[in-house]
Amino acid sequence: MLRIYFTLAALALMLLGTFAHGEEPPERHFKPYPVKKIDPTATTGTDSEKPTGSSTAESESKITGPTSLTTYKPFGVEPIASLKAHPPTSGKEPMLTLGAKNKPFTEPVFESDKLSYYDCEGIVAPWFQELVTAEMNYFNELVQMPMIRGNACVVGIYNNKSLTPGKISLQFFASVRQLNDCVRDEVCPVFRSVTLLPKKDVLYRSYFLSDMARKLISQQCVTAKGKLFTDTSCYSVD
């Protein structure tokens, strides 16, 4: 089972590396777009509008409930500041630079019982780090959490002692001090991460944001083509 997981992850990263070199570029969407848009005057939800240029598989549109980003405002907030970012959605480098068995070429900056942490620099492509930072700030603004610059970043890779060996997540913090407090001392009153989940030979981005003081947990799933599934992780998305 572990070998299958690594094979899927390696295949996904290989394909994404191909996309980055322009042979089959993905659709360019920074602002994640909704799965469905529901007419509030209708008695049942229907696909009243499809994003321009979208020709994704129908299986990505099966989930109902969450509506468009124009109506999805968990705290009544219309994101403004986060939309001023204009990150690239592709680049010359693959999203992640990893070696055999998805192991980075650099040494970990810290190791816990179940995870190894690496500096994002040298592993995460600058264009991809800029993109996920922009997406993370969009979700930050939706739930009224402080926005981040994206420079305080670590790659967490789960080892064989964990329940999900090989799983990769990027963790972002508002400052290096907060990063050290969380990674080294396990003091994480505010936490932000994006797990890269292999699905259909590509990687989905599963966002997780939490604020213990507010008892807040926010989960969002963005597909490889930029489709948004709100209030859920990518594990529950087909």
C-alpha positions as a printed Julia matrix, in Angstrom:
238×3 Matrix{Float64}:
   0.0    0.0     0.0
   2.87   2.34    0.87
   4.53   1.57   -2.46
   1.29   2.44   -4.3
   1.07   5.76   -2.45
   4.63   6.72   -3.36
   4.03   5.7    -6.97
   0.95   7.93   -7.22
   2.71  10.83   -5.55
   5.77  10.47   -7.76
   3.57  10.26  -10.86
   1.67  13.35   -9.85
   4.86  15.31   -9.3
   6.28  14.07  -12.6
   3.18  15.23  -14.48
   3.22  18.57  -12.74
   6.84  18.98  -13.72
   5.79  18.4   -17.34
   3.07  21.03  -17.05
   5.6   23.49  -15.67
   7.63  23.21  -18.84
   4.65  24.22  -20.92
   3.83  20.99  -22.74
   0.29  20.89  -21.36
  -0.32  24.0   -19.24
  -3.16  23.94  -16.71
  -5.98  26.44  -16.8
  -4.89  29.76  -15.35
  -7.0   30.56  -12.32
  -5.72  32.3    -9.22
  -9.01  32.91   -7.44
 -10.45  29.44   -6.78
 -13.77  29.2    -8.55
 -16.87  27.4    -7.24
 -18.13  23.95   -8.02
 -21.7   25.15   -8.42
 -23.57  28.44   -8.45
 -27.08  28.27   -7.07
 -29.84  30.67   -8.04
 -31.28  31.89   -4.7
 -34.73  32.33   -6.31
 -34.87  28.72   -7.45
 -36.22  25.87   -5.35
 -33.36  23.54   -6.28
 -29.7   24.22   -7.09
 -28.63  24.06  -10.73
 -25.49  24.8   -12.69
 -26.53  28.31  -13.68
 -23.04  29.35  -14.73
 -19.82  27.6   -15.68
 -16.42  29.31  -15.41
 -15.05  30.65  -18.65
 -12.78  28.16  -20.37
 -13.65  25.34  -17.99
 -13.65  21.9   -19.57
 -12.83  19.83  -16.5
 -14.15  16.36  -15.83
 -17.78  16.16  -14.77
 -16.73  14.24  -11.68
 -15.36  17.5   -10.24
 -18.89  18.96  -10.29
 -20.75  16.21   -8.43
 -20.66  17.75   -4.97
 -23.59  20.02   -4.18
 -24.19  22.43   -1.32
 -21.31  24.94   -1.33
 -22.16  27.73   -3.73
 -20.17  30.41   -5.5
 -17.56  32.58   -3.85
 -19.94  35.52   -4.24
 -22.26  33.87   -1.72
 -19.73  31.9     0.34
 -18.81  34.4     3.06
 -18.5   32.56    6.39
 -18.02  35.84    8.28
 -19.82  38.09    5.84
 -16.47  39.22    4.41
 -15.89  40.04    0.76
 -12.16  39.46    0.13
 -10.49  42.58   -1.25
  -6.87  42.83   -0.09
  -5.99  39.24   -1.03
  -7.24  39.73   -4.59
  -4.63  42.42   -5.19
  -2.08  39.63   -5.54
  -1.34  38.47   -9.08
   0.67  35.25   -8.62
   1.76  33.03  -11.51
  -0.14  29.79  -11.92
   2.7   27.89  -13.58
   6.45  28.1   -14.0
   9.56  26.5   -15.47
  10.23  24.44  -12.35
   8.06  21.6   -11.01
   6.01  22.47   -7.94
   8.36  20.54   -5.65
  11.94  19.36   -6.1
  12.24  15.94   -4.49
  14.44  12.9    -4.88
  13.79   9.19   -4.5
  10.73   8.29   -2.4
   9.81  11.97   -2.28
  12.8   12.8    -0.09
  14.22  16.34   -0.33
  17.86  16.8    -1.26
  18.35  19.11    1.75
  18.65  18.17    5.41
  15.63  18.64    7.71
  15.61  21.71    9.93
  13.77  19.75   12.62
  12.41  16.25   13.17
   9.6   15.18   15.45
   8.37  11.67   16.18
   6.2   11.54   13.04
   7.37  14.38   10.8
  10.48  15.78    9.22
  10.47  19.53    8.56
  12.4   21.18    5.75
  12.88  24.79    4.72
  10.61  25.58    1.77
  13.49  27.3    -0.03
  15.1   24.92   -2.49
  12.14  22.51   -2.39
   9.06  24.58   -3.24
   9.21  26.37   -6.58
   9.0   30.17   -6.06
   6.01  30.47   -8.42
   4.12  27.73   -6.56
   4.94  29.19   -3.15
   3.61  32.55   -4.37
   0.43  30.9    -5.66
  -0.43  28.96   -2.49
   0.39  32.03   -0.38
  -2.11  34.04   -2.41
  -4.74  31.31   -2.07
  -4.04  31.0     1.65
  -4.48  34.76    2.09
  -7.79  34.56    0.25
  -9.0   32.03    2.84
  -7.39  34.07    5.63
  -9.46  37.05    4.6
 -12.66  35.0     4.34
 -12.4   33.88    7.98
 -10.77  37.09    9.25
  -7.37  35.66   10.07
  -4.19  37.74    9.62
  -2.68  37.55    6.17
   0.83  36.19    5.64
   3.8   37.03    3.43
   4.69  33.4     2.73
   8.37  33.62    3.71
   7.98  31.75    7.02
   7.34  28.35    5.47
   8.28  24.73    6.09
   7.63  21.49    4.25
   6.38  18.74    6.53
   6.83  15.13    5.38
   5.25  12.35    7.43
   7.43   9.32    8.21
   6.65   5.62    8.65
   5.6    6.14   12.27
   2.64   8.24   11.19
  -0.71   7.03    9.89
  -0.06   8.65    6.5
   3.61   8.05    5.6
   4.81  10.11    2.68
   2.13  12.77    3.04
   3.44  16.25    2.24
   2.16  19.53    3.62
   3.34  23.12    3.45
   2.95  25.04    6.68
   2.85  28.84    6.72
   3.3   31.23    9.62
   3.04  34.97   10.15
   6.64  35.12   11.42
   9.73  32.98   11.95
   9.09  33.13   15.69
   5.63  31.62   15.25
   7.17  28.95   13.01
   9.7   27.97   15.67
   7.07  28.02   18.44
   4.86  25.64   16.47
   7.41  23.31   14.88
   9.89  23.02   17.74
   7.71  23.64   20.81
   4.34  22.47   19.43
   2.69  25.72   20.48
   0.37  26.5    17.58
  -2.49  28.81   18.62
  -2.82  29.8    14.95
  -2.08  27.24   12.27
  -2.15  27.26    8.46
  -1.23  24.4     6.16
  -1.88  23.08    2.68
  -1.61  19.33    2.13
  -0.73  18.16   -1.38
  -2.96  15.19   -2.1
  -2.47  12.99   -5.19
  -5.72  12.45   -7.1
  -6.18  11.37  -10.69
  -2.45  11.75  -11.41
  -2.44  15.39  -10.26
  -2.18  17.14   -6.91
  -5.11  18.72   -5.09
  -4.46  21.43   -2.48
  -6.21  20.81    0.84
  -6.14  23.97    2.99
  -6.48  23.9     6.77
  -6.66  27.03    8.93
  -7.28  27.13   12.68
  -7.36  29.67   15.48
  -7.66  28.13   18.95
  -8.64  31.39   20.65
 -11.66  31.71   18.36
 -12.35  27.96   18.23
 -12.1   28.31   14.47
 -11.37  25.58   11.95
 -11.62  26.22    8.22
 -11.02  23.62    5.51
 -11.04  24.23    1.77
 -10.12  22.03   -1.19
  -8.73  23.42   -4.45
  -8.34  21.03   -7.37
  -5.41  21.04   -9.78
  -7.5   23.15  -12.17
  -8.49  25.68   -9.51
 -11.97  24.46   -8.57
 -12.99  25.16   -5.0
 -14.83  22.78   -2.68
 -15.71  24.78    0.42
 -15.87  23.57    4.02
 -14.23  20.24    3.28
 -10.83  18.63    2.89
  -9.68  17.12   -0.39
  -9.9   13.65    1.18
 -13.69  13.77    0.74
 -13.55  15.06   -2.84
 -13.65  12.52   -5.67
